[in-house]
Amino acid sequence: MALDIRLLFYGDSIFLAGLKVELETAVSPLHLLTLPADAPNLLQTIHDYRPQALLFDLTTSDQPDFAIPLLRQQPDLLLIGLDPSRDDLLVLSGQSPQAVHINELITIIRRQEITA
């Protein structure tokens, strides 16, 4: 049985846009949504979309300053900050993987979906 994976890309990073395209071709089924940092009603949109993970670029100024309220509202959500310059990621959920590869990212998201 295939899992229904919903990912939300936060911000207008070129890196995130490329990652989104690569994920669309590498993994199925996926539901992907990009949310600009200046979008109105951010928390409500995220709540309505119900993603397993919100991905953001750690190297841009578009940081999710609403992380704590969001995690309180949706404790199953993974906030994944990606730093392409260091091949590093930051997972706000108690998990802390070391490297960024598409397969590892999907494994983290699927692991969260299985435990949810």
C-alpha positions in Angstrom: 0.0 0.0 0.0 1.5 3.3 -1.1 1.6 6.1 1.4 -0.1 9.4 0.7 2.8 11.9 1.2 2.1 15.6 1.3 5.1 18.0 1.3 5.0 21.8 1.6 7.9 23.8 0.3 8.2 27.1 2.2 9.7 30.1 0.4 10.9 31.0 -3.1 14.4 29.3 -3.0 15.8 28.0 -6.3 17.2 25.1 -4.4 13.7 24.1 -3.1 12.2 24.5 -6.6 14.9 22.1 -7.9 14.3 19.6 -5.0 10.6 19.7 -5.7 11.1 18.8 -9.4 13.5 16.0 -8.5 11.0 14.6 -5.9 8.2 14.7 -8.4 10.1 12.4 -10.7 11.7 10.2 -8.0 8.8 9.3 -5.7 5.2 8.5 -6.3 2.6 9.3 -5.1 3.5 12.7 -3.8 1.4 15.8 -3.3 3.6 18.9 -3.4 2.8 22.5 -2.7 4.9 25.6 -2.6 4.0 28.3 -0.2 5.6 31.7 -0.7 6.9 33.2 2.6 4.7 36.3 2.1 1.5 34.2 1.6 -1.5 35.4 3.6 -2.8 33.1 6.4 0.3 30.9 6.5 -0.7 28.8 9.5 -4.2 28.2 8.3 -3.0 27.2 4.8 -0.5 24.8 6.4 -3.2 23.4 8.7 -5.6 22.9 5.8 -3.0 21.2 3.6 -2.0 18.8 6.4 1.6 18.0 5.1 3.8 15.4 6.7 6.7 17.8 6.3 7.4 21.5 5.6 10.7 22.0 3.9 12.6 25.3 3.9 16.1 26.5 2.8 18.4 27.4 5.7 20.5 29.6 3.5 17.8 32.2 2.7 16.1 34.9 4.7 12.7 33.0 4.4 12.9 31.2 7.7 9.7 30.0 9.3 9.5 32.2 12.3 6.2 30.5 13.2 7.8 27.1 13.9 6.9 26.8 17.6 3.2 27.7 17.2 3.0 25.5 14.1 4.5 22.5 15.9 2.1 23.0 18.8 -0.8 23.1 16.3 0.5 20.1 14.3 2.8 18.0 16.4 3.1 15.2 13.8 4.6 17.7 11.3 8.3 17.6 10.4 10.0 21.0 9.8 13.0 20.2 7.7 15.6 23.0 7.1 18.0 22.2 4.2 21.4 23.7 3.7 22.6 22.8 0.2 26.0 24.5 0.8 26.9 22.1 3.6 24.8 19.0 2.6 23.1 19.3 6.0 19.6 19.4 7.3 17.9 20.4 10.5 14.8 18.4 11.5 12.6 19.9 14.1 10.9 16.9 15.6 13.5 15.1 17.7 15.2 13.4 14.7 18.6 14.7 13.4 19.9 13.0 10.2 23.3 14.2 9.0 23.2 14.2 5.2 20.8 15.3 2.5 19.9 12.7 -0.2 16.5 12.2 -1.8 16.2 8.7 -0.5 17.1 9.7 3.1 14.6 12.5 3.0 11.8 10.2 1.9 12.8 7.6 4.5 12.5 10.3 7.2 9.1 11.4 6.0 7.8 7.8 5.6 9.1 6.9 9.1 7.1 9.8 10.5 4.0 8.7 8.5 4.3 5.1 9.8 4.6 6.3 13.4 1.8 8.8 13.2 
